[in-house]
Amino acid sequence: MVVKKSTKAKSKPKQNEPEEAVWTYRGYHLKSSEFVTAMVHFFRAEIQRANVWRQRLDTTTNWAVVVTGATLSIAFSQSNVHHSVVLLNTLLVLWFLFIEARRYRYYELWSYRVRLMETDFYAAMLVPPFHPSPEWAENLAENLLTPSFPISMWEAFGRRLRRNYYWIFLILLASWIAKIWLFPQSPKDVAEFMSRSSVGPVPGEIMIGLGVAFYIFLAVFAIATVNMTRATGEILPRFGDETAPAAQSMEGKHTGLRALLVPRKRRRQLLALIITDKASIVSNRIMTDLKRGVTSMQGKGMYTGADRSILMCALTITEVHNLKSAVAKEDPKAVVIVSPAQEILGGGFAPLEEEK
């Protein structure tokens, strides 16, 4: 009788086997639990840094609001106060905007690190296959070793202008016109209004022209920088084009005023098509790593005539990056197409049942 030895015992880890060190330096061995603890403290420190600079942003805005309020109180309290005090306040607010844009870039530097850990360290613990993306540690280490501003001065200036300062500038514009028109009394005609608009040797026509050009410049600048979305501290998606908004599901949809007061919170649902020659291997990898079902269809190339498989998989926005990684491991030559889905029912998504 021949007895085959079981190999199961070899696969079991030894109970007394020491844990492999994550980091070793001069005799110090950092274990996985100690590594996580260090990352937690680092995360808290970066949040503290970001909060400090976020408070500095509020401080600059408060300066602009307080100075504007004080200037308008002085300008409209006495009729003999010249309207140029409003123009000086406008220049001062513009300088505050420049300071705040510079502070906003520093805030984004710390916020970039916080956001990177949120999306690639903590979020990876919640979504299969429960491991961070390969490049997150390199990106974080590179930012620590060679720190650089993640956004440009143009984006910072435009974003702060749209959020707060453009409305302050509009109030100053209305106050400037009202000061010229109302004090000491309403002008008889446009010529008198232009005469009052002069500042020293500069004629009123030139001052009005400079004012119009200044506010047109602010409006154009605010609109031109709308598409700049590299600010990680804002409510923006982590990944790229595949985050296009999907159509809202009709399930549980509110109507009327309640639709405005109760916003819907649901992860975006997507549909992925994978064109590959290794359908079985790729589908097994997706089902193993993402725990998502895969449907296979047969197709044929238009020019090559080669038979290829088309895999169809429904997933959410947090699983797109892991899907790409899973497909790349088994078939780097595969084609992955991700598009928004109107509504996905069943299979781990919304329940497939009739609405009552």
Contacts in CASP RR format, 6 or more apart in sequence:
PFRMAT RR
TARGET T0000
AUTHOR 0000-0000-0000
METHOD contacts of the structure
MODEL  1
MVVKKSTKAKSKPKQNEPEEAVWTYRGYHLKSSEFVTAMVHFFRAEIQRA
NVWRQRLDTTTNWAVVVTGATLSIAFSQSNVHHSVVLLNTLLVLWFLFIE
ARRYRYYELWSYRVRLMETDFYAAMLVPPFHPSPEWAENLAENLLTPSFP
ISMWEAFGRRLRRNYYWIFLILLASWIAKIWLFPQSPKDVAEFMSRSSVG
PVPGEIMIGLGVAFYIFLAVFAIATVNMTRATGEILPRFGDETAPAAQSM
EGKHTGLRALLVPRKRRRQLLALIITDKASIVSNRIMTDLKRGVTSMQGK
GMYTGADRSILMCALTITEVHNLKSAVAKEDPKAVVIVSPAQEILGGGFA
PLEEEK
19 31 0 8 1.000
19 32 0 8 1.000
21 29 0 8 1.000
21 30 0 8 1.000
21 31 0 8 1.000
22 30 0 8 1.000
22 31 0 8 1.000
22 32 0 8 1.000
22 34 0 8 1.000
22 35 0 8 1.000
23 29 0 8 1.000
23 30 0 8 1.000
23 35 0 8 1.000
24 30 0 8 1.000
30 38 0 8 1.000
39 117 0 8 1.000
39 121 0 8 1.000
42 117 0 8 1.000
43 114 0 8 1.000
43 117 0 8 1.000
43 121 0 8 1.000
46 110 0 8 1.000
46 113 0 8 1.000
46 114 0 8 1.000
46 117 0 8 1.000
47 114 0 8 1.000
49 110 0 8 1.000
50 107 0 8 1.000
50 110 0 8 1.000
50 111 0 8 1.000
50 114 0 8 1.000
50 233 0 8 1.000
53 103 0 8 1.000
53 106 0 8 1.000
53 107 0 8 1.000
53 110 0 8 1.000
54 107 0 8 1.000
56 103 0 8 1.000
56 107 0 8 1.000
57 100 0 8 1.000
57 103 0 8 1.000
57 104 0 8 1.000
57 107 0 8 1.000
57 160 0 8 1.000
60 96 0 8 1.000
60 99 0 8 1.000
60 100 0 8 1.000
60 103 0 8 1.000
61 96 0 8 1.000
61 100 0 8 1.000
61 164 0 8 1.000
61 165 0 8 1.000
63 96 0 8 1.000
64 92 0 8 1.000
64 93 0 8 1.000
64 96 0 8 1.000
64 97 0 8 1.000
64 164 0 8 1.000
64 165 0 8 1.000
64 168 0 8 1.000
65 168 0 8 1.000
67 89 0 8 1.000
67 92 0 8 1.000
67 93 0 8 1.000
67 96 0 8 1.000
68 89 0 8 1.000
68 93 0 8 1.000
68 168 0 8 1.000
68 171 0 8 1.000
68 172 0 8 1.000
71 85 0 8 1.000
71 86 0 8 1.000
71 88 0 8 1.000
71 89 0 8 1.000
72 86 0 8 1.000
72 89 0 8 1.000
72 171 0 8 1.000
72 175 0 8 1.000
74 81 0 8 1.000
74 85 0 8 1.000
75 81 0 8 1.000
75 83 0 8 1.000
75 85 0 8 1.000
75 86 0 8 1.000
75 175 0 8 1.000
75 179 0 8 1.000
76 175 0 8 1.000
76 178 0 8 1.000
76 179 0 8 1.000
76 183 0 8 1.000
79 183 0 8 1.000
79 184 0 8 1.000
80 184 0 8 1.000
82 199 0 8 1.000
83 176 0 8 1.000
83 179 0 8 1.000
83 180 0 8 1.000
83 183 0 8 1.000
83 196 0 8 1.000
83 197 0 8 1.000
84 199 0 8 1.000
86 172 0 8 1.000
86 175 0 8 1.000
86 176 0 8 1.000
86 179 0 8 1.000
87 176 0 8 1.000
87 199 0 8 1.000
89 172 0 8 1.000
90 169 0 8 1.000
90 172 0 8 1.000
90 176 0 8 1.000
90 214 0 8 1.000
93 165 0 8 1.000
93 168 0 8 1.000
93 169 0 8 1.000
93 172 0 8 1.000
96 165 0 8 1.000
97 157 0 8 1.000
97 160 0 8 1.000
97 161 0 8 1.000
97 165 0 8 1.000
98 157 0 8 1.000
100 160 0 8 1.000
100 165 0 8 1.000
101 153 0 8 1.000
101 156 0 8 1.000
101 157 0 8 1.000
101 158 0 8 1.000
101 160 0 8 1.000
102 153 0 8 1.000
102 156 0 8 1.000
104 151 0 8 1.000
104 156 0 8 1.000
104 159 0 8 1.000
104 160 0 8 1.000
105 149 0 8 1.000
105 151 0 8 1.000
105 153 0 8 1.000
105 156 0 8 1.000
106 149 0 8 1.000
107 233 0 8 1.000
108 149 0 8 1.000
108 150 0 8 1.000
108 151 0 8 1.000
108 156 0 8 1.000
108 231 0 8 1.000
108 232 0 8 1.000
108 233 0 8 1.000
109 143 0 8 1.000
109 147 0 8 1.000
109 148 0 8 1.000
109 149 0 8 1.000
109 150 0 8 1.000
111 232 0 8 1.000
111 233 0 8 1.000
112 143 0 8 1.000
112 150 0 8 1.000
112 232 0 8 1.000
112 233 0 8 1.000
113 140 0 8 1.000
113 143 0 8 1.000
113 144 0 8 1.000
114 233 0 8 1.000
115 232 0 8 1.000
115 233 0 8 1.000
115 238 0 8 1.000
116 136 0 8 1.000
116 139 0 8 1.000
116 140 0 8 1.000
116 143 0 8 1.000
116 232 0 8 1.000
117 140 0 8 1.000
119 136 0 8 1.000
119 238 0 8 1.000
120 132 0 8 1.000
120 133 0 8 1.000
120 136 0 8 1.000
121 132 0 8 1.000
121 136 0 8 1.000
123 318 0 8 1.000
124 130 0 8 1.000
124 131 0 8 1.000
124 132 0 8 1.000
124 133 0 8 1.000
126 318 0 8 1.000
127 318 0 8 1.000
127 319 0 8 1.000
127 322 0 8 1.000
128 289 0 8 1.000
128 290 0 8 1.000
128 291 0 8 1.000
128 319 0 8 1.000
128 322 0 8 1.000
129 288 0 8 1.000
129 289 0 8 1.000
129 290 0 8 1.000
129 322 0 8 1.000
129 326 0 8 1.000
133 321 0 8 1.000
133 325 0 8 1.000
134 325 0 8 1.000
150 230 0 8 1.000
150 231 0 8 1.000
150 232 0 8 1.000
151 228 0 8 1.000
151 230 0 8 1.000
151 231 0 8 1.000
152 228 0 8 1.000
152 230 0 8 1.000
154 225 0 8 1.000
154 228 0 8 1.000
155 225 0 8 1.000
155 228 0 8 1.000
155 230 0 8 1.000
155 231 0 8 1.000
156 231 0 8 1.000
157 221 0 8 1.000
157 225 0 8 1.000
158 221 0 8 1.000
158 222 0 8 1.000
158 225 0 8 1.000
158 228 0 8 1.000
159 225 0 8 1.000
159 228 0 8 1.000
159 231 0 8 1.000
159 234 0 8 1.000
161 218 0 8 1.000
161 221 0 8 1.000
161 222 0 8 1.000
162 222 0 8 1.000
162 225 0 8 1.000
162 226 0 8 1.000
166 218 0 8 1.000
166 219 0 8 1.000
166 222 0 8 1.000
169 215 0 8 1.000
169 218 0 8 1.000
173 211 0 8 1.000
173 215 0 8 1.000
180 193 0 8 1.000
180 196 0 8 1.000
180 197 0 8 1.000
181 187 0 8 1.000
181 193 0 8 1.000
187 193 0 8 1.000
187 196 0 8 1.000
194 203 0 8 1.000
194 204 0 8 1.000
194 205 0 8 1.000
194 208 0 8 1.000
195 204 0 8 1.000
196 204 0 8 1.000
197 204 0 8 1.000
197 205 0 8 1.000
197 207 0 8 1.000
197 208 0 8 1.000
198 204 0 8 1.000
198 207 0 8 1.000
199 207 0 8 1.000
229 236 0 8 1.000
237 243 0 8 1.000
237 317 0 8 1.000
239 317 0 8 1.000
239 320 0 8 1.000
239 321 0 8 1.000
242 270 0 8 1.000
242 317 0 8 1.000
242 320 0 8 1.000
242 338 0 8 1.000
243 268 0 8 1.000
243 317 0 8 1.000
244 340 0 8 1.000
245 268 0 8 1.000
245 340 0 8 1.000
246 268 0 8 1.000
246 269 0 8 1.000
246 270 0 8 1.000
246 340 0 8 1.000
246 341 0 8 1.000
246 342 0 8 1.000
247 340 0 8 1.000
247 342 0 8 1.000
247 343 0 8 1.000
248 264 0 8 1.000
249 266 0 8 1.000
249 269 0 8 1.000
249 342 0 8 1.000
249 343 0 8 1.000
249 350 0 8 1.000
250 343 0 8 1.000
251 343 0 8 1.000
251 350 0 8 1.000
251 355 0 8 1.000
252 264 0 8 1.000
253 259 0 8 1.000
253 264 0 8 1.000
254 262 0 8 1.000
254 264 0 8 1.000
267 316 0 8 1.000
267 317 0 8 1.000
267 318 0 8 1.000
268 316 0 8 1.000
268 317 0 8 1.000
268 340 0 8 1.000
269 314 0 8 1.000
269 315 0 8 1.000
269 316 0 8 1.000
269 340 0 8 1.000
269 341 0 8 1.000
269 343 0 8 1.000
269 344 0 8 1.000
269 349 0 8 1.000
270 314 0 8 1.000
270 315 0 8 1.000
270 316 0 8 1.000
270 317 0 8 1.000
270 320 0 8 1.000
270 338 0 8 1.000
270 339 0 8 1.000
270 340 0 8 1.000
270 341 0 8 1.000
271 312 0 8 1.000
271 313 0 8 1.000
271 314 0 8 1.000
271 315 0 8 1.000
271 338 0 8 1.000
271 339 0 8 1.000
271 340 0 8 1.000
271 341 0 8 1.000
271 344 0 8 1.000
272 311 0 8 1.000
272 312 0 8 1.000
272 313 0 8 1.000
272 314 0 8 1.000
272 315 0 8 1.000
272 320 0 8 1.000
272 323 0 8 1.000
272 336 0 8 1.000
272 337 0 8 1.000
272 338 0 8 1.000
273 310 0 8 1.000
273 311 0 8 1.000
273 312 0 8 1.000
273 336 0 8 1.000
273 337 0 8 1.000
273 338 0 8 1.000
273 339 0 8 1.000
274 282 0 8 1.000
274 286 0 8 1.000
274 310 0 8 1.000
274 311 0 8 1.000
274 312 0 8 1.000
274 313 0 8 1.000
274 327 0 8 1.000
274 334 0 8 1.000
274 335 0 8 1.000
274 336 0 8 1.000
274 337 0 8 1.000
275 308 0 8 1.000
275 309 0 8 1.000
275 310 0 8 1.000
275 311 0 8 1.000
275 334 0 8 1.000
275 335 0 8 1.000
275 337 0 8 1.000
276 282 0 8 1.000
276 308 0 8 1.000
276 309 0 8 1.000
276 311 0 8 1.000
276 327 0 8 1.000
276 331 0 8 1.000
276 333 0 8 1.000
276 334 0 8 1.000
276 335 0 8 1.000
277 308 0 8 1.000
277 309 0 8 1.000
277 331 0 8 1.000
277 333 0 8 1.000
277 334 0 8 1.000
278 330 0 8 1.000
278 331 0 8 1.000
278 334 0 8 1.000
279 296 0 8 1.000
279 309 0 8 1.000
279 311 0 8 1.000
281 330 0 8 1.000
281 331 0 8 1.000
282 311 0 8 1.000
282 326 0 8 1.000
282 327 0 8 1.000
282 330 0 8 1.000
282 331 0 8 1.000
282 334 0 8 1.000
283 294 0 8 1.000
283 296 0 8 1.000
283 311 0 8 1.000
285 326 0 8 1.000
285 327 0 8 1.000
285 329 0 8 1.000
285 330 0 8 1.000
286 292 0 8 1.000
286 293 0 8 1.000
286 294 0 8 1.000
286 311 0 8 1.000
286 313 0 8 1.000
286 323 0 8 1.000
286 326 0 8 1.000
286 327 0 8 1.000
287 293 0 8 1.000
287 294 0 8 1.000
289 322 0 8 1.000
289 325 0 8 1.000
289 326 0 8 1.000
290 313 0 8 1.000
290 315 0 8 1.000
290 319 0 8 1.000
290 322 0 8 1.000
290 323 0 8 1.000
290 326 0 8 1.000
292 313 0 8 1.000
292 314 0 8 1.000
292 315 0 8 1.000
292 319 0 8 1.000
293 313 0 8 1.000
293 314 0 8 1.000
293 347 0 8 1.000
294 311 0 8 1.000
294 312 0 8 1.000
294 313 0 8 1.000
295 311 0 8 1.000
295 312 0 8 1.000
295 313 0 8 1.000
296 309 0 8 1.000
296 310 0 8 1.000
296 311 0 8 1.000
296 312 0 8 1.000
297 309 0 8 1.000
297 310 0 8 1.000
297 311 0 8 1.000
297 312 0 8 1.000
298 307 0 8 1.000
298 308 0 8 1.000
298 309 0 8 1.000
298 310 0 8 1.000
299 307 0 8 1.000
299 308 0 8 1.000
299 309 0 8 1.000
299 310 0 8 1.000
300 306 0 8 1.000
300 307 0 8 1.000
300 308 0 8 1.000
301 307 0 8 1.000
301 308 0 8 1.000
313 323 0 8 1.000
314 341 0 8 1.000
314 344 0 8 1.000
314 347 0 8 1.000
314 349 0 8 1.000
315 323 0 8 1.000
320 338 0 8 1.000
323 336 0 8 1.000
323 338 0 8 1.000
324 336 0 8 1.000
327 334 0 8 1.000
327 336 0 8 1.000
328 334 0 8 1.000
343 350 0 8 1.000
344 350 0 8 1.000
345 351 0 8 1.000
345 352 0 8 1.000
346 352 0 8 1.000
END
